[in-house]
């Protein structure tokens, strides 16, 4: 059995009951709503939970709503629809557009050696990020034989993914398994259904064998089984024309909007090549482009420059150029369809074969920050103008996330803090024991765990 992920709040169980009315001083409070431990809140009104933590710079002074702790009922962030079962992360994904998605495993414990059929039960709750209103509850029940197979994994039943246009979506895998009876074999049927953040149904497809019960879903398309060297088929959820692509292009998460762009090559050992993912057509390669003049001046005859590509916003990317073997690099913004340079940005420092950090980008794509080799820099992605740079006498700044309000959350050596993205001004250090938030909804809300529950905060402006 695969090792399950840790709960969103380690050691703390969260109830289904949602409590509102915790509005901060700088925003109107929301009226109290019921919050018992049932899929849809009903019954007597509940008091707002007291937030027992210290204020978090960059977020509203008080939470706008909360989910109360209740023993024995755990909620986790959802799995990633585009990732195979054996590669699911530990922390999960909480945000889907302007909503939060939390998943409960309500399965009864199974005794060791049990041979009778069992039913695993999962419930996903889609909450409006701004109010805590439950937009939809997704219930999945899977019957399985514990003497033959492991219990279904909650990370795979209710997940966060994206629809065919690249917009955020919820994926629900419903199990319709039937036991063998008379002459009939046992049957495994999985229904893949996707929903918008509003809760509206987008499309549904059904598969009837066990091999297709936990397939990745990438941009609203189910990645059908195949060998590593084979072309792969992506079948659209709800029907439509299949995409047939080389395995590498089919498996990677696309860049850009719609079906987007696929990339081959790491930019160091081989050039970056960009494809139209919907057609498989090769569009451009870094070998065809002219690097920034400061990089070109360092390139020796016959050598290819290094050029690493990262997502920026919409159909644009961040392309970081350096001469092979050099730690000096120049950041540019490019058009993903053509490779055309849109802006030449600041210099940065990279370490060849040791670039773990990736740029963090503001929600509108207008600014970005990165610390490839312990020296952070932020810039305007449209103009290339440098906004600020980490000074030699400052703590190492490791960017984590940028909010809609222009706040950069970052690790500051042994501390974590909130900075102005535009000026690097320190808004404040985070309380000890509070991690910088990494996930924000499109309307600027995040979830913060505390000992007595889970709290939704709004990102503030600088």
N, C-alpha and C positions, 0 to 999 in steps of 0.2 A: 504494500500500500504506500502511495506517495505520502511524504511528510506534509501535513497541512500547515498553512501559514499561521502566524501568530495573529491574535485578535487585534483590532484597531487600538484598543487600550489593553495593554498586557496585564493580565490578572484581574481585569474588571469586566463584568458582564453588563450589557446595556439592554434596557427594556425596549419594547416596541413603542411604549408610550412617549409621545412627543409633547414637549411643554414650550409654550411661547410666552410672550410678555416680558422678555428680558431686554428690551430695547435699551440701547445706550443713551447717554445724556445728549448726544449729538444726532439723535434720530428718533422718530416716533415709536413708541412701544406698540407691539402687536397684541391684540386681545387674547385673553386666555382661551385655550381650547382643551378638550378632553384628552386624556392620555393613558388609558389602561393598556395592559399587555395583550393586545389583539391586533390583527392585521390592519384594521381601520379604527381610529380612535373614536370612542363613544363613551357615554356615561357622564359622571360628575366631573366638573372642571378641576384641573390640577393647578397647583401653585407653581409659579416660575421657579426653576432651580436656581439656587444661589451659586454664582461662579466664585470658587474659592481661590482661584489663582490670582496672581498679580496682573495688572494691565500689560498688554502686549503692544509695544510700539508698532505703528503701521496698521493697527486694527482698531475697530470701534472700541470705546471704553468698556462697553458691556456687550455680552452676547445678545443676538436678536431672537434666538430660540435655542432649545436644547432637547436632548434625549436623556432620560433619566436612567440611572443604574438600577438593574433588577437582577437578583441572583438567578443563575441558571438559564438566562436568555442572552445570547451573545450576538452582536452585530459586527460584521466585517465589511471592509471595502471589497468591491467586486473584482473578479478576474479580468484579464485582458483578452478580448476576443480574438486578436490577431496572433496570439502566441500559443504554440502547442502546449499540451497538458503538462509535459515534463519540464517546461521552461517558465512556468508561472512564477512571478516574483513573490516576495514575502509581504510587501506592504499593500498591494492591491491598488485599485483606482476608485476614488470616492466621487469624483466629479464627472458629470455628463451634461455638457452644455450649461444651462442655467439651473441645474438640479444636482442633488446628491443621491447616490445609489448605495444603499446598505443592504447586506444579505445576511439572513439568519439561517442557521442549520438547526432545524427542529426535529431531526431524526432521533428516534429512541435508541438508547445504547444497545449494542449487540453483544451478547455473551460469547466468549471464546468457544469455538466448537459448534456454534449454532448452525443448523442445517436447514431450518425452515425459511421459506422466502421472507424477505424483509422489505420494508418500504422506507426509503430515504425521503425526507421532506425539507424543502428549502423555500423560504419566502424572501423576495426582494422588495424593498420599499424605495420608491422614487419620491423624494421630497423636493418641493420648490425651495431653492436656496435662500431666497429673500424672506420667506414667511414660515417655512417648515411645514406647509400644507402637504399632505400626502396626495400626490397626483395619481399614483397607481400602485397596486400591490401585485407582484408576480408570484404565483405559487407553482412549484414544480415538485412532483412526486414520482419517484423512480423505484420500481420493484426489482429486486435482485436476489440472487442466491449466494449467501455469504460463504458457502462451502466451495463455490466455483470462482467467484470474483470478488474484488474489493468493493467497498461501498462507493457509490458515485461521489465525486469530489465537488464540494460546493463552489470551488473556484471556477469550475467549468460549466455550471448550470445557469448562472445569471452573471452576465459580464458587461463590460463597457467596450464598445467598438465604434465604428463609423459607418455611415450609410454610403450609397453609391456616389453621392456628390461630395463626400468627405466630411459631412456634418456629423456631430456626435450622435451616438445611438446606443440603445440598450439591446443586448442579445440575450434571448431566453431559449435554452435547450430543454424542451419538454420531452419526457420519456413516456413512451406508450408501449412498454414491454408486456408481452403475454407469455404465460407458462405453457409448456407442452400439454396437450390434452388429446387423448385418443390417437388418431392418426396425424394430428397437427403437431408440427415442430414448435418449439419455443421461438418467439419472434422478438426482435429488437427494432423498435421504430423510434427515431429521434426527429422532432419537429423543431426546426430553426426558425424563430420568429424575431423580427427586429422592430423596435419602437423608437419614436422620436423622444427627446427630453420632455415633451409635453405629455407623453403617455400614449400618443396616437400610434396605431399600428402602421408599420411601413411595408411589411411583406413577410411571407412565410414559405418555407420549403420543407419537405419531408424526405428522410432517408431511412432505408429499411434493413440495414445490416450494422453489426457491432463495429465494424471498421470505420464507419462514418458517424459515430456517436459523438466524437470530441474533436472535430476538425477545426482548424483556424478559420476565422471569418475576417477577410481583409477588404475594407471598403465595400461592404454589403455583398461580398462574393465568398462562397464557401470554397476553400482550397482543397480540392479532391486529392486522394492519395496518389503517390507516384514516387519513382526513384529520384535520387539526388541529381542524376545526370539527364533525367527525362524532361521533356516539356510537361508543364503542369496545367491542368484545367481549373479555372476559377468559375464556379457556377453561381449566377446571381440569385440572391434570396428573393423569392417571389416570382422567379421566371425571367426569361430574357436570353439574349445571346451570350454564350460562354466566351470567356477570354482564355486563349491558349498561349502561354508564354514560357520561355525557358525557366527552369526551376529557380534560378537565382532571382530573376525579376519578379516571379510570382510570389515568392516567399517573403521578400523584404517589405517592410512598411513603406508605402509610397510617400514622396514629397509632393507638396503642392495640393491644389484643389481637385475636385472630381476624382477620376481614376489616377490623376497625377503623373508623376515621373518616377522611374526606377533607375537605380545607379549600379554600375559595375566598377570595380577597381578601387583600391584604397588610397590612391593619390600619392603613394610613396613608392611602392614596388611596381606599380603599373598606373597608367593615367586613369583619371575618372572619366567614365563614359555615361552619358545620360540618355535614357530612352523614354519615349512616350509609352506609358504603361498600358494604355488602352489598346494600342496597336502593336507594340513590340518594336516600333520603328526607332532606329538609332537617330538621335537628334544632334548631339555634339559631343566632343571630347576635349579635355583640357589640352591635349596636344595641338588642337586647332586654334587655341586662344593665345593672345599675347599677354604675358604676365605684366604686372606693374613695373614701371621702369626701374625702381629701386631694386627689385628682385632680378629683373633681366640683366642688370649690370653685374650681378654676382654669378650668373650662370656661365659655366665653361662651355666651350664649343662641343657640340655633340651630346650634351647632357639634357635630360628632361627636368624641368622644375618639379618640386613637390607641390601638390594642390589638393587640399582636403575640403570637402563639401558638406555643409550643414544646412538644415532647414532654417528659413527666416520667417516669411509670412506669405500667405497666399501662394503665388507661383514664382516666388523669389527665393534665393538661397544665399548663404554666406560661403564664400570661397576664400580660403586662407592659403596664400602663396608663399613659398620659400625656395631658395636655391638648395639643391640636393646637398645634404650634409651641413647646412647652415641652421643656426638657431634663430636667425633674424627672419621675420615674416611680415607680410602686409595683408590686411584684411580688406576684402572687397564684397560688394553686393552684386549679384548677377541675376539675370532673367533665366529661369530654369528651362524655358522652351528654346531659347536661342544661345544661351551662354554669354550674351552681351553683358558687358560691365555697366552697371547702373551707378555705382559710386565706389571710389577708392578711399578706404578708411585708414585708420591709424596703423602704425607699426606695432608689432607684438613680438613676444619671445616664445618660441616653441622648443621642445626637446624631441628630437627625432626618435620615433618608435616608442615614445613615452607620453602620448597625448591622451590622457584619460578625461580631462575636463572638456566640456562642450559649452558653446555660448548659450546664455539664457537670454530670451528675447521678450520684450514687452508684449502684452496681448495684441496691440495694434501693429506690431512689427516695426515701430518707428525708432526704437533704441535697443541696444544689446550690450551685454557685458560678458567678459570671459577672462579667465586666468589660466592660460595653458601651462605656464611654468612658474607659478607663484608670483606673477606680476599682473595684477588685474588692470584692465582698461575697459572703458565704456565709450560708446560712440553713437552718433546719429546715423542710422543705416541708409537714409535717403540721400544724405549729403556727404557722408564719410567723415564729417567733422568729429574730432575727439572731444568727448564731454569731460573726462577726467582720467587720471592715471594714478595708480597706487605709488606713493612716494617711498623712497628708501627708508625713511624713519617711521613708516606706518606699519601696523599689523598686516599680515598677509590677508587679503580679501579674496574669499572664494565664493563667487555668486551662486545663489541657490534658486531664486525665483523673483520675478518682477510682477507687481500688481497693476491693476487698471488705474490706480491712483499715483503711479510713478514711484512706488516704494520698492527698493531692492533689498530683499532679505539675503543675508550673506553670513558665512562662517568667518569669524575674525580670530583666527588661532584658537585659543581655548574658549572664546566667547562666540555668541551669535548676535547679530544686530540687524537693525533696519536703517538703511541709508536712503537719502534722496538719490534717485537714479540720475537726475540731471546734474547735481552738484557734488555728490559724494558726502554731503553733510550728514552727520550721524543723528538720526532721529531718536535713537535710544538702543540700549542693549536689551536683549530678551531676558526674562527672568530665568534664574538657574533651574534646570530641569525641563525647560520648555524648548522644544525643537522649532526651528524656523519652518513655517508652513511651506509646503512645496506644491500643493494643488489648490487652484482657485477656479471657481465657476466663471463662465463668461460674463456674468454680471458682478463679479468681484467678491465672492464669499468663500470662506474656508472653514473647515472643521478643526476644532482644537479639543484634544482629549484632556480630561481631568479626572480626579479620583471618584467624583460623584456622578459623572456622566460625560456626555459629548456635547460641545457647544459650537454654534454657528456664529461666526464673526464677519463683519463687513470690512473690506479693505478701505482705509482712509487715504486722503490725498496729502501730498507734501505741502 
